[in-house]
């Protein structure tokens, strides 16, 4: 198959490209640069996702059999109009359009299923709004024209080449003998998804006719809280973590931030929980999630192969001193 991967040079994209190339597909990546390092024989197209006209022209001229749409512009946002423009440009003769959404598309809630309602346009998170509205646009095309859209809604994605300061946040501290702060004791549920499981499911969606017009939750079967995650990461690293519960109100009042700067529990991890039921992808796509501990071992092996980043523990020291 002739396949385009929009955003094929990063994290999930690389895992998908590797699988497609291994199958013998003719793969092209589309990203912002005129070159890539994802391997020989992989084509390259250069465009900014926000340049709708150029995107549409490149996609239309490529005459692709399948498109994987993985890009979200966190600086400016990727509204549904951009996604729909790419989809319509690819539509003629297309076999499958795979769109990477997120559990954030639900907006909120626990144990969400694929047929549950998605976030409405007045939701306070632009990311949730964009993902939900993009899915609605794609499935509207499917209903009206048969457009072969498939969407995926993973939880927190982890694995080798993690671009966010997530697993490494905790391993850095554990290997430095530092305590791990648990906001409000770490009882918030978290749902994680292994990058290799997501890539496998996305590729299998090409070969399963019933995947067209369907959304799929992706994640581990294991139900984890923030505390559970830290304990699993400690097992993987072969250490015993020191856990220090601190009220979230105290952390935030001291200047803690969930996304940047004074991080206290990894990057964009201490957010209101959204969890999903993982049943449909194993049933329809035949993808059984990798056990969490086994997946974390792969992540840890990659982490240990990378140079350690310098870490400033001053904010955490102030928090810990304040409760001593």
C-alpha positions in Angstrom: 0.0 0.0 0.0 1.0 3.6 -0.6 0.8 5.2 2.8 1.3 8.7 4.2 2.1 9.3 7.9 1.4 12.9 9.0 3.9 13.4 11.8 5.8 10.2 11.2 9.1 11.3 12.7 8.1 11.4 16.3 7.2 8.8 19.0 4.0 7.1 17.8 4.7 8.0 14.3 8.1 6.3 14.3 6.6 3.1 15.7 3.9 3.1 13.0 6.4 3.8 10.2 8.7 1.0 11.4 5.8 -1.5 11.2 4.6 -0.3 7.9 8.0 -0.4 6.3 8.5 -3.9 7.8 5.3 -5.0 6.0 6.7 -3.8 2.7 4.4 -0.8 2.3 5.5 2.3 0.4 5.7 4.9 3.2 6.0 8.7 3.2 6.2 10.9 6.2 4.9 14.5 6.2 6.4 16.9 8.7 8.0 20.4 8.9 11.4 19.5 7.7 12.9 18.7 4.3 14.6 15.5 5.7 14.1 12.8 8.3 16.0 10.1 10.1 13.3 7.4 10.2 15.1 5.1 7.8 16.1 4.6 4.2 13.4 4.2 1.6 10.9 6.4 3.5 9.6 9.3 1.4 9.5 12.9 2.7 7.0 15.7 2.3 7.5 19.1 4.0 4.6 21.1 5.3 3.2 22.9 8.3 -0.1 21.4 9.5 -1.6 24.9 9.7 -0.9 25.4 6.0 -4.2 23.9 4.9 -3.8 24.6 1.2 -0.3 23.1 1.0 -1.3 20.1 3.1 -4.3 19.4 0.8 -2.3 19.7 -2.3 0.5 17.4 -1.2 -2.0 14.8 0.0 -4.2 15.0 -3.1 -1.2 14.7 -5.4 0.2 11.8 -3.5 -2.8 9.5 -4.2 -2.3 7.6 -1.1 -4.1 4.4 -0.2 -4.0 5.2 3.5 -3.3 8.2 5.7 -2.2 8.2 9.4 -3.0 11.6 10.9 -1.0 11.9 14.1 -0.2 15.6 14.4 -1.5 18.1 16.9 -0.1 21.6 17.1 0.1 22.4 20.8 1.2 26.0 20.2 -1.6 27.0 17.9 -4.0 24.1 18.1 -5.3 21.8 15.3 -9.0 22.6 14.8 -11.4 20.2 13.1 -11.3 22.3 9.9 -7.6 21.3 9.4 -8.3 17.7 9.9 -11.3 17.6 7.7 -9.4 19.4 4.9 -6.7 16.7 5.0 -9.4 14.0 5.0 -11.2 15.4 2.0 -8.0 15.8 0.1 -7.2 12.1 0.6 -10.7 10.8 0.0 -10.6 9.8 -3.6 -9.9 6.0 -3.6 -8.8 6.0 0.0 -8.7 2.7 1.9 -8.3 4.0 5.4 -7.8 7.3 7.3 -6.5 6.7 10.8 -6.8 9.6 13.1 -5.0 9.8 16.5 -7.4 11.3 19.0 -7.1 11.0 22.8 -9.1 10.0 25.9 -9.3 13.8 26.3 -11.9 13.7 23.6 -14.4 12.5 26.3 -13.8 15.6 28.3 -14.1 13.9 31.6 -15.3 10.7 33.3 -14.3 7.2 34.3 -14.7 3.9 32.5 -15.8 5.6 29.3 -16.8 3.5 26.3 -16.4 4.3 22.6 -20.1 5.1 22.1 -20.2 7.6 25.0 -20.7 11.2 24.1 -17.6 13.3 23.4 -16.7 16.7 24.8 -18.9 19.6 23.6 -17.6 22.7 21.9 -17.9 24.7 25.1 -15.5 22.5 27.1 -12.7 24.6 28.7 -9.8 22.6 27.2 -9.1 23.6 23.5 -7.3 20.2 23.1 -10.4 18.3 24.1 -12.6 20.4 21.9 -10.4 20.0 18.9 -10.0 16.2 19.3 -13.7 15.7 19.9 -14.8 18.0 17.1 -12.3 16.4 14.7 -13.7 13.0 15.4 -17.2 14.2 14.8 -16.2 15.7 11.5 -14.6 12.4 10.4 -17.5 10.3 11.4 -19.9 12.7 9.8 -18.0 12.1 6.5 -18.2 8.4 7.1 -22.0 8.5 7.5 -22.5 10.8 4.5 -20.0 9.4 2.0 -18.6 6.2 3.5 -15.3 7.9 4.2 -13.1 5.1 5.8 -12.2 6.9 9.1 -10.9 5.0 12.1 -10.0 6.9 15.3 -7.9 5.9 18.4 -8.3 7.3 21.9 -5.2 6.4 24.0 -4.6 7.4 27.6 -1.2 8.7 28.7 1.2 7.2 26.1 4.5 5.8 27.3 7.4 3.9 25.8 10.8 4.3 24.1 11.4 7.8 22.6 8.9 9.3 25.0 8.9 13.1 24.1 7.5 14.3 27.4 9.1 14.3 30.8 7.0 11.5 32.3 8.6 8.1 33.0 12.0 9.8 33.1 10.8 12.3 35.7 10.3 9.5 38.2 13.3 7.4 37.3 15.6 10.4 37.5 14.5 11.0 41.1 14.5 7.3 42.1 18.1 6.8 40.8 19.2 9.9 42.5 17.8 8.7 45.8 15.1 11.4 45.8 11.6 11.1 47.3 8.6 11.0 45.0 5.9 13.6 45.8 2.3 12.2 45.6 -0.3 14.9 45.3 -3.1 14.2 47.8 -1.6 10.8 48.4 -1.7 9.7 44.7 -5.2 8.3 44.6 -6.1 9.7 41.3 -6.8 7.1 38.6 -4.5 7.1 35.6 -4.8 5.2 32.3 -1.6 4.4 30.4 -1.1 3.1 26.9 2.0 1.5 25.4 3.3 3.1 22.2 3.9 -0.3 20.6 0.4 -1.5 21.3 -1.0 1.7 19.7 1.2 1.3 16.7 0.2 -2.3 16.3 -3.5 -1.5 16.5 -3.2 1.4 14.0 -1.6 -0.8 11.5 -4.1 -3.6 12.0 -6.9 -1.2 11.3 -5.7 -1.2 7.7 -6.5 -4.9 7.4 -9.8 -5.1 9.3 -12.7 -4.0 7.2 -14.9 -3.5 10.2 -12.5 -0.9 11.5 -13.9 1.7 9.1 -16.2 4.1 10.9 -15.1 3.0 14.4 -13.3 4.5 17.4 -11.1 2.5 19.6 -10.0 3.1 23.2 -6.3 2.1 23.8 -4.6 1.4 27.1 -3.4 -1.3 29.5 -5.9 -3.6 31.1 -4.3 -2.8 34.5 -6.1 -0.1 36.5 -3.6 2.2 38.1 -3.6 5.2 40.4 -0.8 7.7 40.6 0.7 5.7 43.5 0.4 2.5 41.5 2.3 4.0 38.6 5.2 5.2 40.8 5.4 1.7 42.5 5.4 0.1 39.0 8.2 2.4 37.9 10.2 1.6 41.0 9.8 -2.1 40.4 11.1 -1.7 36.9 14.1 0.3 38.1 14.8 -2.2 40.9 14.5 0.3 43.7 12.2 1.0 46.6 10.7 4.4 46.1 10.2 6.8 49.0 6.7 8.3 48.7 5.8 11.6 50.3 2.1 12.6 50.2 1.6 16.3 50.0 -1.8 18.1 49.6 -2.3 19.3 46.1 -3.5 22.6 47.4 -0.2 23.1 49.2 1.7 22.2 46.0 -0.2 24.6 43.8 -0.1 27.4 46.4 3.7 27.0 46.5 3.9 27.5 42.7 3.7 24.0 41.5 2.7 23.5 37.9 1.4 20.4 36.1 2.8 21.2 32.7 6.1 23.2 32.9 8.4 25.0 35.3 7.9 23.8 38.9 6.9 20.2 38.0 6.0 18.0 40.9 4.5 14.9 39.2 5.8 14.7 35.7 4.7 16.6 32.7 0.9 17.0 32.2 0.2 14.0 34.5 -1.6 15.5 37.5 -4.8 16.3 35.7 -8.4 15.3 36.4 -8.7 11.6 35.5 -10.3 10.1 32.4 -10.3 6.3 32.1 -11.8 4.0 29.5 -12.9 0.5 29.0 -10.5 -1.5 26.9 -12.5 -4.2 25.2 -13.2 -3.2 21.6 -9.7 -3.0 20.2 -8.8 -6.5 21.5 -12.0 -7.9 20.1 -12.1 -6.3 16.7 -8.4 -5.6 16.0 -6.9 -8.6 17.9 -4.5 -6.4 19.8 -4.0 -7.6 23.4 -2.4 -4.8 25.5 1.2 -5.6 26.7 1.3 -6.1 30.5 2.3 -2.8 32.2 5.4 -4.1 33.8 6.7 -5.6 30.6 6.0 -2.4 28.7 7.8 -0.3 31.4 10.9 -2.6 31.1 11.2 -1.6 27.4 10.8 2.1 28.4 13.4 1.7 31.1 15.9 0.1 28.7 15.6 3.0 26.4 15.8 5.5 29.3 19.1 4.0 30.5 20.5 4.3 27.0 20.0 8.1 26.9 22.1 10.8 28.5 20.8 12.0 31.9 19.3 15.4 31.8 20.3 18.0 34.5 17.5 18.3 37.0 16.9 21.2 39.4 15.3 19.9 42.6 15.1 23.3 44.3 11.2 23.5 44.1 10.7 20.0 45.5 13.2 20.7 48.3 11.2 23.7 49.3 8.0 21.6 49.3 9.6 18.8 51.3 11.2 21.2 53.8 7.8 22.9 54.3 6.2 19.7 55.5 9.1 18.4 57.5 
